[in-house]
Amino acid sequence: MKNKRMIMVLGILVVILGGAFIFSETEADSDSQSPNTGEAFKIGILQTTSHPALDDITAGTIEGLKENGYSEGENATVNFQNGQGDQNLMNTMAQTLVDEGADLLVGIGTPASQALANATSDIPIILAAVSDPVGAGLVESEEAPGGNVTGVKDQSPVKAQLELMMELLPETKDIALFYSSGEDNARAEGERAEQAAKELGLTTVTYTASGTNEIQQLVAKMAQEVDAIYMPTDNTIASAFDTVVSEATRYETPLIPTVDTMVAQGGLATVGINQKQLGFESGRMGAEVLDGREISTFPVFVLNEGEALVNLEQAERLGLTLPEAAVEEATVVQPGE
């Protein structure tokens, strides 16, 4: 009888200890899972439109999340949406990502970020490729965002870009500032470029497009009126950049874009911020928020240092001979890189 009682007691202890072990394992697993669903973290990414710069930012964001502990197929699922430049579509996609219970949202470009911010004031939102988050109404301040939004500010080194243009094209006096009328980020950067140009003794004329259908005609017009065309960060213009290059080349007018990838596409030169690195920093910040960092006090990260880039093949197409000293200080970009 004593042996039977002892066996029974031992059996009960095994059951209790086994249950406690299973509970602790489940609790440990849940530490790397969504607090709301018990499943992998849901990450929604909304990209404004398709062009190489934004594509690189998205790829960098996913890489940054992975390198900082959140890998798709392991402890995270990524729902990627692309609005293709349609604000109404972006608003719908943003609401869908919210309704699906995302744990983190990432906006690639200002219009996408604004769509996400309009859709939720609760789910954390990370900005990527937003040049003026305060002016776009996304954060209260860069130091203390104050709500559910923070991220990376891609503030182009506008003055350095114009100074590089002047080194390469010392005869340049009149420049066009070309951007779309519907993007807050482009307008803010255009105003910065206007001020920088004035400080450098350049004369500027602003041209704005309300849509891609106007671009060819506008480029043809300005190419005959100015020495060079400067383009602030702008998703609408970027999505039709091949048209801009084709028309400007026809009139032998140099293009100075703000984005590094556009030099390989036919821009003459720029001081460019690495777009993939920009995305990586956004992914890093997203991972910190998923780890528990308070987003309302998480300062916006400013990425504003770039590398001088020049496209010698495009210079040849334009019939330009660039100063050797200026070229030696820059990285020569090959088309298609």
BALOBA-1460 file (C-alpha; in Angstrom, 3 decimals):
// residues 337
<rec num="1" residu="m" x="0.000" y="0.000" z="0.000"/>
<rec num="2" residu="k" x="2.797" y="2.394" z="0.906"/>
<rec num="3" residu="n" x="4.456" y="1.729" z="-2.435"/>
<rec num="4" residu="k" x="1.196" y="2.399" z="-4.263"/>
<rec num="5" residu="r" x="0.719" y="5.691" z="-2.407"/>
<rec num="6" residu="m" x="4.288" y="6.742" z="-3.186"/>
<rec num="7" residu="i" x="3.854" y="5.908" z="-6.872"/>
<rec num="8" residu="m" x="0.605" y="7.909" z="-6.929"/>
<rec num="9" residu="v" x="2.277" y="10.935" z="-5.286"/>
<rec num="10" residu="l" x="5.189" y="10.781" z="-7.702"/>
<rec num="11" residu="g" x="2.777" y="10.631" z="-10.622"/>
<rec num="12" residu="i" x="0.966" y="13.736" z="-9.425"/>
<rec num="13" residu="l" x="4.285" y="15.577" z="-9.019"/>
<rec num="14" residu="v" x="5.315" y="14.630" z="-12.549"/>
<rec num="15" residu="v" x="2.041" y="15.984" z="-13.930"/>
<rec num="16" residu="i" x="2.385" y="19.248" z="-11.989"/>
<rec num="17" residu="l" x="6.024" y="19.769" z="-12.920"/>
<rec num="18" residu="g" x="5.323" y="18.865" z="-16.533"/>
<rec num="19" residu="g" x="2.513" y="21.388" z="-16.710"/>
<rec num="20" residu="a" x="4.695" y="24.083" z="-15.188"/>
<rec num="21" residu="f" x="7.418" y="23.327" z="-17.756"/>
<rec num="22" residu="i" x="4.962" y="23.538" z="-20.625"/>
<rec num="23" residu="f" x="3.580" y="26.819" z="-19.278"/>
<rec num="24" residu="s" x="7.082" y="28.318" z="-18.979"/>
<rec num="25" residu="e" x="7.933" y="27.234" z="-22.522"/>
<rec num="26" residu="t" x="4.741" y="28.820" z="-23.855"/>
<rec num="27" residu="e" x="5.417" y="32.015" z="-21.944"/>
<rec num="28" residu="a" x="8.988" y="32.163" z="-23.276"/>
<rec num="29" residu="d" x="7.793" y="31.659" z="-26.842"/>
<rec num="30" residu="s" x="5.257" y="34.448" z="-26.455"/>
<rec num="31" residu="d" x="8.066" y="36.922" z="-25.697"/>
<rec num="32" residu="s" x="8.948" y="36.990" z="-29.425"/>
<rec num="33" residu="q" x="5.361" y="37.066" z="-30.614"/>
<rec num="34" residu="s" x="2.611" y="39.606" z="-31.001"/>
<rec num="35" residu="p" x="1.133" y="40.570" z="-27.610"/>
<rec num="36" residu="n" x="-2.322" y="40.787" z="-29.187"/>
<rec num="37" residu="t" x="-2.593" y="37.596" z="-31.218"/>
<rec num="38" residu="g" x="-0.051" y="35.120" z="-29.838"/>
<rec num="39" residu="e" x="1.214" y="34.780" z="-33.415"/>
<rec num="40" residu="a" x="4.199" y="36.304" z="-35.208"/>
<rec num="41" residu="f" x="4.414" y="40.102" z="-35.205"/>
<rec num="42" residu="k" x="2.457" y="41.627" z="-38.073"/>
<rec num="43" residu="i" x="4.356" y="44.357" z="-39.901"/>
<rec num="44" residu="g" x="2.608" y="46.398" z="-42.585"/>
<rec num="45" residu="i" x="4.689" y="48.312" z="-45.151"/>
<rec num="46" residu="l" x="3.035" y="50.859" z="-47.425"/>
<rec num="47" residu="q" x="5.119" y="52.250" z="-50.308"/>
<rec num="48" residu="t" x="4.034" y="55.394" z="-52.124"/>
<rec num="49" residu="t" x="4.902" y="54.242" z="-55.647"/>
<rec num="50" residu="s" x="7.400" y="52.176" z="-57.629"/>
<rec num="51" residu="h" x="10.799" y="53.607" z="-58.471"/>
<rec num="52" residu="p" x="14.359" y="52.444" z="-57.656"/>
<rec num="53" residu="a" x="14.915" y="54.795" z="-54.705"/>
<rec num="54" residu="l" x="11.763" y="53.745" z="-52.824"/>
<rec num="55" residu="d" x="12.330" y="50.095" z="-53.765"/>
<rec num="56" residu="d" x="15.790" y="50.313" z="-52.154"/>
<rec num="57" residu="i" x="14.314" y="51.895" z="-49.035"/>
<rec num="58" residu="t" x="11.771" y="49.079" z="-48.677"/>
<rec num="59" residu="a" x="14.486" y="46.442" z="-49.110"/>
<rec num="60" residu="g" x="16.651" y="48.227" z="-46.545"/>
<rec num="61" residu="t" x="13.758" y="48.419" z="-44.064"/>
<rec num="62" residu="i" x="13.171" y="44.669" z="-44.237"/>
<rec num="63" residu="e" x="16.922" y="44.086" z="-43.844"/>
<rec num="64" residu="g" x="17.073" y="46.448" z="-40.868"/>
<rec num="65" residu="l" x="14.192" y="44.635" z="-39.156"/>
<rec num="66" residu="k" x="15.850" y="41.275" z="-39.779"/>
<rec num="67" residu="e" x="19.271" y="42.380" z="-38.534"/>
<rec num="68" residu="n" x="17.651" y="43.657" z="-35.356"/>
<rec num="69" residu="g" x="15.655" y="40.558" z="-34.503"/>
<rec num="70" residu="y" x="12.485" y="40.537" z="-36.622"/>
<rec num="71" residu="s" x="12.723" y="38.149" z="-39.545"/>
<rec num="72" residu="e" x="9.887" y="37.265" z="-41.892"/>
<rec num="73" residu="g" x="8.985" y="33.597" z="-41.666"/>
<rec num="74" residu="e" x="10.425" y="33.285" z="-38.165"/>
<rec num="75" residu="n" x="8.865" y="35.744" z="-35.735"/>
<rec num="76" residu="a" x="7.349" y="38.264" z="-38.156"/>
<rec num="77" residu="t" x="5.053" y="38.455" z="-41.157"/>
<rec num="78" residu="v" x="5.335" y="41.371" z="-43.585"/>
<rec num="79" residu="n" x="2.364" y="42.633" z="-45.575"/>
<rec num="80" residu="f" x="3.729" y="44.871" z="-48.353"/>
<rec num="81" residu="q" x="1.422" y="47.235" z="-50.220"/>
<rec num="82" residu="n" x="2.226" y="49.681" z="-53.035"/>
<rec num="83" residu="g" x="-0.084" y="52.608" z="-53.730"/>
<rec num="84" residu="q" x="1.429" y="53.355" z="-57.173"/>
<rec num="85" residu="g" x="1.050" y="57.081" z="-56.570"/>
<rec num="86" residu="d" x="-2.726" y="56.956" z="-56.019"/>
<rec num="87" residu="q" x="-3.580" y="58.679" z="-52.720"/>
<rec num="88" residu="n" x="-7.082" y="57.191" z="-52.543"/>
<rec num="89" residu="l" x="-5.628" y="53.718" z="-53.029"/>
<rec num="90" residu="m" x="-3.022" y="54.391" z="-50.337"/>
<rec num="91" residu="n" x="-5.760" y="55.441" z="-47.915"/>
<rec num="92" residu="t" x="-7.620" y="52.180" z="-48.593"/>
<rec num="93" residu="m" x="-4.464" y="50.093" z="-48.217"/>
<rec num="94" residu="a" x="-3.558" y="51.862" z="-44.973"/>
<rec num="95" residu="q" x="-6.977" y="51.120" z="-43.499"/>
<rec num="96" residu="t" x="-6.676" y="47.483" z="-44.555"/>
<rec num="97" residu="l" x="-3.317" y="47.130" z="-42.794"/>
<rec num="98" residu="v" x="-4.843" y="48.650" z="-39.648"/>
<rec num="99" residu="d" x="-7.929" y="46.404" z="-39.813"/>
<rec num="100" residu="e" x="-5.715" y="43.338" z="-40.149"/>
<rec num="101" residu="g" x="-4.218" y="44.097" z="-36.737"/>
<rec num="102" residu="a" x="-0.693" y="45.189" z="-37.620"/>
<rec num="103" residu="d" x="1.712" y="45.529" z="-34.698"/>
<rec num="104" residu="l" x="3.920" y="47.963" z="-36.611"/>
<rec num="105" residu="l" x="3.407" y="50.080" z="-39.738"/>
<rec num="106" residu="v" x="6.097" y="51.535" z="-42.003"/>
<rec num="107" residu="g" x="5.449" y="54.347" z="-44.485"/>
<rec num="108" residu="i" x="7.817" y="54.519" z="-47.466"/>
<rec num="109" residu="g" x="7.483" y="58.120" z="-48.655"/>
<rec num="110" residu="t" x="5.478" y="61.052" z="-47.313"/>
<rec num="111" residu="p" x="2.093" y="60.293" z="-48.990"/>
<rec num="112" residu="a" x="2.149" y="56.691" z="-47.717"/>
<rec num="113" residu="s" x="3.138" y="57.834" z="-44.227"/>
<rec num="114" residu="q" x="0.310" y="60.383" z="-44.172"/>
<rec num="115" residu="a" x="-2.182" y="57.703" z="-45.237"/>
<rec num="116" residu="l" x="-1.058" y="55.480" z="-42.360"/>
<rec num="117" residu="a" x="-1.177" y="58.334" z="-39.840"/>
<rec num="118" residu="n" x="-4.717" y="59.176" z="-40.939"/>
<rec num="119" residu="a" x="-5.764" y="55.551" z="-40.501"/>
<rec num="120" residu="t" x="-4.591" y="55.047" z="-36.900"/>
<rec num="121" residu="s" x="-3.458" y="56.956" z="-33.845"/>
<rec num="122" residu="d" x="-2.678" y="53.797" z="-31.874"/>
<rec num="123" residu="i" x="-0.486" y="51.458" z="-33.946"/>
<rec num="124" residu="p" x="3.198" y="52.547" z="-34.048"/>
<rec num="125" residu="i" x="4.226" y="54.033" z="-37.408"/>
<rec num="126" residu="i" x="7.804" y="54.329" z="-38.660"/>
<rec num="127" residu="l" x="8.542" y="56.917" z="-41.341"/>
<rec num="128" residu="a" x="10.985" y="56.213" z="-44.149"/>
<rec num="129" residu="a" x="11.943" y="58.743" z="-46.835"/>
<rec num="130" residu="v" x="10.124" y="61.724" z="-45.311"/>
<rec num="131" residu="s" x="12.058" y="64.949" z="-45.761"/>
<rec num="132" residu="d" x="9.854" y="67.187" z="-43.572"/>
<rec num="133" residu="p" x="7.907" y="65.164" z="-40.973"/>
<rec num="134" residu="v" x="6.876" y="68.247" z="-38.997"/>
<rec num="135" residu="g" x="5.680" y="70.181" z="-42.036"/>
<rec num="136" residu="a" x="3.814" y="67.096" z="-43.261"/>
<rec num="137" residu="g" x="1.887" y="67.011" z="-39.967"/>
<rec num="138" residu="l" x="3.292" y="63.620" z="-38.957"/>
<rec num="139" residu="v" x="5.117" y="64.568" z="-35.733"/>
<rec num="140" residu="e" x="4.911" y="67.472" z="-33.304"/>
<rec num="141" residu="s" x="8.682" y="67.902" z="-33.323"/>
<rec num="142" residu="e" x="11.689" y="65.887" z="-34.424"/>
<rec num="143" residu="e" x="13.062" y="65.741" z="-30.864"/>
<rec num="144" residu="a" x="9.766" y="64.665" z="-29.250"/>
<rec num="145" residu="p" x="7.300" y="63.270" z="-31.842"/>
<rec num="146" residu="g" x="4.498" y="63.184" z="-29.285"/>
<rec num="147" residu="g" x="2.219" y="60.557" z="-30.840"/>
<rec num="148" residu="n" x="2.412" y="57.161" z="-32.528"/>
<rec num="149" residu="v" x="4.797" y="58.242" z="-35.306"/>
<rec num="150" residu="t" x="8.591" y="58.569" z="-35.606"/>
<rec num="151" residu="g" x="11.207" y="57.443" z="-38.099"/>
<rec num="152" residu="v" x="13.958" y="58.606" z="-40.427"/>
<rec num="153" residu="k" x="14.141" y="62.042" z="-42.019"/>
<rec num="154" residu="d" x="15.945" y="61.982" z="-45.357"/>
<rec num="155" residu="q" x="16.950" y="65.607" z="-45.435"/>
<rec num="156" residu="s" x="18.845" y="66.045" z="-48.673"/>
<rec num="157" residu="p" x="22.093" y="68.053" z="-48.448"/>
<rec num="158" residu="v" x="20.628" y="70.671" z="-50.795"/>
<rec num="159" residu="k" x="23.395" y="73.255" z="-50.518"/>
<rec num="160" residu="a" x="26.121" y="70.654" z="-51.052"/>
<rec num="161" residu="q" x="24.283" y="69.402" z="-54.130"/>
<rec num="162" residu="l" x="24.107" y="72.887" z="-55.627"/>
<rec num="163" residu="e" x="27.756" y="73.534" z="-54.773"/>
<rec num="164" residu="l" x="28.736" y="70.326" z="-56.594"/>
<rec num="165" residu="m" x="26.680" y="71.459" z="-59.596"/>
<rec num="166" residu="m" x="28.561" y="74.774" z="-59.612"/>
<rec num="167" residu="e" x="31.925" y="72.994" z="-59.465"/>
<rec num="168" residu="l" x="30.997" y="70.773" z="-62.403"/>
<rec num="169" residu="l" x="29.147" y="73.486" z="-64.361"/>
<rec num="170" residu="p" x="30.844" y="76.779" z="-63.426"/>
<rec num="171" residu="e" x="28.939" y="78.708" z="-66.125"/>
<rec num="172" residu="t" x="25.571" y="77.819" z="-64.603"/>
<rec num="173" residu="k" x="23.573" y="80.829" z="-63.418"/>
<rec num="174" residu="d" x="19.873" y="80.065" z="-63.971"/>
<rec num="175" residu="i" x="18.348" y="76.849" z="-62.645"/>
<rec num="176" residu="a" x="14.878" y="75.345" z="-62.627"/>
<rec num="177" residu="l" x="13.410" y="73.884" z="-59.436"/>
<rec num="178" residu="f" x="11.130" y="71.107" z="-60.634"/>
<rec num="179" residu="y" x="8.705" y="69.159" z="-58.423"/>
<rec num="180" residu="s" x="5.065" y="68.142" z="-58.139"/>
<rec num="181" residu="s" x="2.511" y="70.467" z="-56.581"/>
<rec num="182" residu="g" x="0.848" y="67.712" z="-54.564"/>
<rec num="183" residu="e" x="3.696" y="66.539" z="-52.314"/>
<rec num="184" residu="d" x="4.438" y="68.363" z="-49.072"/>
<rec num="185" residu="n" x="7.948" y="66.931" z="-48.874"/>
<rec num="186" residu="a" x="8.857" y="68.145" z="-52.374"/>
<rec num="187" residu="r" x="7.515" y="71.619" z="-51.714"/>
<rec num="188" residu="a" x="9.462" y="71.932" z="-48.455"/>
<rec num="189" residu="e" x="12.669" y="70.752" z="-50.085"/>
<rec num="190" residu="g" x="12.082" y="73.085" z="-53.026"/>
<rec num="191" residu="e" x="11.881" y="76.018" z="-50.627"/>
<rec num="192" residu="r" x="15.159" y="74.964" z="-49.009"/>
<rec num="193" residu="a" x="16.763" y="74.704" z="-52.439"/>
<rec num="194" residu="e" x="15.516" y="78.168" z="-53.382"/>
<rec num="195" residu="q" x="17.078" y="79.659" z="-50.262"/>
<rec num="196" residu="a" x="20.369" y="77.796" z="-50.787"/>
<rec num="197" residu="a" x="20.509" y="78.872" z="-54.444"/>
<rec num="198" residu="k" x="19.979" y="82.495" z="-53.450"/>
<rec num="199" residu="e" x="22.880" y="82.253" z="-50.972"/>
<rec num="200" residu="l" x="25.081" y="80.891" z="-53.768"/>
<rec num="201" residu="g" x="24.146" y="83.662" z="-56.176"/>
<rec num="202" residu="l" x="21.999" y="81.511" z="-58.458"/>
<rec num="203" residu="t" x="18.727" y="82.551" z="-60.057"/>
<rec num="204" residu="t" x="15.855" y="80.079" z="-59.725"/>
<rec num="205" residu="v" x="12.590" y="79.527" z="-61.539"/>
<rec num="206" residu="t" x="10.075" y="77.101" z="-60.006"/>
<rec num="207" residu="y" x="8.075" y="74.695" z="-62.170"/>
<rec num="208" residu="t" x="5.468" y="72.389" z="-60.647"/>
<rec num="209" residu="a" x="3.563" y="69.490" z="-62.173"/>
<rec num="210" residu="s" x="0.164" y="68.346" z="-60.939"/>
<rec num="211" residu="g" x="0.610" y="64.901" z="-62.526"/>
<rec num="212" residu="t" x="2.852" y="62.804" z="-64.735"/>
<rec num="213" residu="n" x="1.010" y="63.810" z="-67.924"/>
<rec num="214" residu="e" x="2.467" y="67.323" z="-67.698"/>
<rec num="215" residu="i" x="6.076" y="66.300" z="-67.203"/>
<rec num="216" residu="q" x="7.281" y="65.982" z="-70.785"/>
<rec num="217" residu="q" x="5.924" y="69.365" z="-71.818"/>
<rec num="218" residu="l" x="7.241" y="71.099" z="-68.703"/>
<rec num="219" residu="v" x="10.741" y="69.655" z="-69.077"/>
<rec num="220" residu="a" x="10.862" y="70.743" z="-72.725"/>
<rec num="221" residu="k" x="9.855" y="74.261" z="-71.678"/>
<rec num="222" residu="m" x="12.299" y="74.693" z="-68.824"/>
<rec num="223" residu="a" x="15.169" y="73.051" z="-70.727"/>
<rec num="224" residu="q" x="15.053" y="75.963" z="-73.157"/>
<rec num="225" residu="e" x="14.951" y="78.596" z="-70.409"/>
<rec num="226" residu="v" x="17.563" y="77.536" z="-67.820"/>
<rec num="227" residu="d" x="21.122" y="76.194" z="-67.581"/>
<rec num="228" residu="a" x="20.274" y="73.183" z="-65.400"/>
<rec num="229" residu="i" x="17.316" y="71.493" z="-63.709"/>
<rec num="230" residu="y" x="17.343" y="70.722" z="-59.973"/>
<rec num="231" residu="m" x="14.807" y="68.189" z="-58.664"/>
<rec num="232" residu="p" x="13.909" y="67.926" z="-54.967"/>
<rec num="233" residu="t" x="12.886" y="64.538" z="-53.581"/>
<rec num="234" residu="d" x="9.550" y="63.877" z="-55.264"/>
<rec num="235" residu="n" x="7.765" y="60.584" z="-55.820"/>
<rec num="236" residu="t" x="5.600" y="61.809" z="-58.696"/>
<rec num="237" residu="i" x="8.561" y="63.094" z="-60.714"/>
<rec num="238" residu="a" x="10.653" y="60.055" z="-59.763"/>
<rec num="239" residu="s" x="8.024" y="57.671" z="-61.125"/>
<rec num="240" residu="a" x="8.395" y="59.339" z="-64.556"/>
<rec num="241" residu="f" x="12.111" y="60.030" z="-64.354"/>
<rec num="242" residu="d" x="12.882" y="58.251" z="-67.630"/>
<rec num="243" residu="t" x="10.684" y="60.823" z="-69.388"/>
<rec num="244" residu="v" x="12.498" y="63.660" z="-67.605"/>
<rec num="245" residu="v" x="15.890" y="62.261" z="-68.662"/>
<rec num="246" residu="s" x="14.825" y="61.706" z="-72.257"/>
<rec num="247" residu="e" x="13.468" y="65.212" z="-72.714"/>
<rec num="248" residu="a" x="16.306" y="66.976" z="-70.876"/>
<rec num="249" residu="t" x="18.908" y="65.040" z="-72.874"/>
<rec num="250" residu="r" x="17.188" y="66.046" z="-76.099"/>
<rec num="251" residu="y" x="17.778" y="69.695" z="-75.171"/>
<rec num="252" residu="e" x="21.234" y="68.971" z="-73.673"/>
<rec num="253" residu="t" x="20.169" y="70.207" z="-70.245"/>
<rec num="254" residu="p" x="21.846" y="68.741" z="-67.121"/>
<rec num="255" residu="l" x="19.699" y="67.226" z="-64.393"/>
<rec num="256" residu="i" x="20.725" y="67.506" z="-60.740"/>
<rec num="257" residu="p" x="18.515" y="65.122" z="-58.720"/>
<rec num="258" residu="t" x="18.585" y="64.774" z="-54.941"/>
<rec num="259" residu="v" x="18.446" y="60.959" z="-54.928"/>
<rec num="260" residu="d" x="21.560" y="58.839" z="-55.473"/>
<rec num="261" residu="t" x="19.884" y="56.196" z="-57.660"/>
<rec num="262" residu="m" x="18.784" y="58.844" z="-60.168"/>
<rec num="263" residu="v" x="22.376" y="59.590" z="-61.182"/>
<rec num="264" residu="a" x="22.695" y="56.098" z="-62.647"/>
<rec num="265" residu="q" x="19.343" y="56.638" z="-64.379"/>
<rec num="266" residu="g" x="20.509" y="59.728" z="-66.242"/>
<rec num="267" residu="g" x="21.075" y="62.514" z="-63.757"/>
<rec num="268" residu="l" x="24.384" y="64.320" z="-64.190"/>
<rec num="269" residu="a" x="25.456" y="64.479" z="-60.546"/>
<rec num="270" residu="t" x="24.383" y="64.844" z="-56.940"/>
<rec num="271" residu="v" x="25.471" y="64.473" z="-53.352"/>
<rec num="272" residu="g" x="23.310" y="61.471" z="-52.615"/>
<rec num="273" residu="i" x="22.133" y="59.722" z="-49.470"/>
<rec num="274" residu="n" x="22.254" y="55.939" z="-49.713"/>
<rec num="275" residu="q" x="18.599" y="54.928" z="-49.947"/>
<rec num="276" residu="k" x="19.095" y="51.375" z="-48.734"/>
<rec num="277" residu="q" x="20.909" y="52.679" z="-45.639"/>
<rec num="278" residu="l" x="18.007" y="55.043" z="-45.046"/>
<rec num="279" residu="g" x="15.653" y="52.063" z="-45.094"/>
<rec num="280" residu="f" x="17.950" y="50.069" z="-42.813"/>
<rec num="281" residu="e" x="17.786" y="52.810" z="-40.175"/>
<rec num="282" residu="s" x="13.985" y="52.784" z="-40.451"/>
<rec num="283" residu="g" x="13.979" y="49.025" z="-39.877"/>
<rec num="284" residu="r" x="16.284" y="49.429" z="-36.887"/>
<rec num="285" residu="m" x="13.927" y="51.982" z="-35.341"/>
<rec num="286" residu="g" x="10.949" y="49.712" z="-36.006"/>
<rec num="287" residu="a" x="12.686" y="46.862" z="-34.212"/>
<rec num="288" residu="e" x="13.361" y="49.083" z="-31.206"/>
<rec num="289" residu="v" x="9.672" y="49.994" z="-31.023"/>
<rec num="290" residu="l" x="8.675" y="46.319" z="-31.213"/>
<rec num="291" residu="d" x="11.177" y="45.683" z="-28.417"/>
<rec num="292" residu="g" x="9.186" y="48.096" z="-26.264"/>
<rec num="293" residu="r" x="10.690" y="51.554" z="-26.804"/>
<rec num="294" residu="e" x="8.153" y="54.338" z="-26.310"/>
<rec num="295" residu="i" x="7.490" y="55.834" z="-29.734"/>
<rec num="296" residu="s" x="6.127" y="59.194" z="-28.563"/>
<rec num="297" residu="t" x="9.531" y="60.117" z="-27.104"/>
<rec num="298" residu="f" x="11.669" y="58.358" z="-29.747"/>
<rec num="299" residu="p" x="13.393" y="61.221" z="-31.654"/>
<rec num="300" residu="v" x="13.310" y="61.330" z="-35.437"/>
<rec num="301" residu="f" x="16.636" y="60.153" z="-36.874"/>
<rec num="302" residu="v" x="18.120" y="62.605" z="-39.387"/>
<rec num="303" residu="l" x="20.171" y="61.141" z="-42.228"/>
<rec num="304" residu="n" x="21.681" y="64.062" z="-44.137"/>
<rec num="305" residu="e" x="25.224" y="63.161" z="-45.134"/>
<rec num="306" residu="g" x="25.835" y="61.989" z="-48.666"/>
<rec num="307" residu="e" x="28.440" y="61.054" z="-51.250"/>
<rec num="308" residu="a" x="29.329" y="63.077" z="-54.358"/>
<rec num="309" residu="l" x="28.296" y="61.121" z="-57.464"/>
<rec num="310" residu="v" x="28.759" y="61.904" z="-61.160"/>
<rec num="311" residu="n" x="27.628" y="60.207" z="-64.383"/>
<rec num="312" residu="l" x="30.338" y="60.751" z="-67.024"/>
<rec num="313" residu="e" x="28.380" y="58.939" z="-69.732"/>
<rec num="314" residu="q" x="25.530" y="61.397" z="-69.307"/>
<rec num="315" residu="a" x="28.007" y="64.283" z="-69.408"/>
<rec num="316" residu="e" x="29.223" y="62.973" z="-72.763"/>
<rec num="317" residu="r" x="25.658" y="62.752" z="-74.092"/>
<rec num="318" residu="l" x="25.142" y="66.373" z="-73.108"/>
<rec num="319" residu="g" x="28.371" y="67.425" z="-74.769"/>
<rec num="320" residu="l" x="29.907" y="68.530" z="-71.486"/>
<rec num="321" residu="t" x="33.557" y="68.479" z="-70.470"/>
<rec num="322" residu="l" x="33.629" y="68.452" z="-66.681"/>
<rec num="323" residu="p" x="36.507" y="69.919" z="-64.621"/>
<rec num="324" residu="e" x="38.921" y="67.111" z="-63.739"/>
<rec num="325" residu="a" x="39.441" y="68.329" z="-60.178"/>
<rec num="326" residu="a" x="35.705" y="68.139" z="-59.420"/>
<rec num="327" residu="v" x="35.360" y="64.698" z="-61.022"/>
<rec num="328" residu="e" x="38.324" y="63.329" z="-59.056"/>
<rec num="329" residu="e" x="36.582" y="64.217" z="-55.808"/>
<rec num="330" residu="a" x="33.425" y="62.318" z="-56.768"/>
<rec num="331" residu="t" x="32.446" y="58.705" z="-57.313"/>
<rec num="332" residu="v" x="31.830" y="57.925" z="-60.973"/>
<rec num="333" residu="v" x="28.514" y="56.106" z="-61.369"/>
<rec num="334" residu="q" x="27.912" y="53.651" z="-64.195"/>
<rec num="335" residu="p" x="24.422" y="53.639" z="-65.750"/>
<rec num="336" residu="g" x="22.372" y="50.710" z="-64.498"/>
<rec num="337" residu="e" x="24.202" y="50.418" z="-61.160"/>
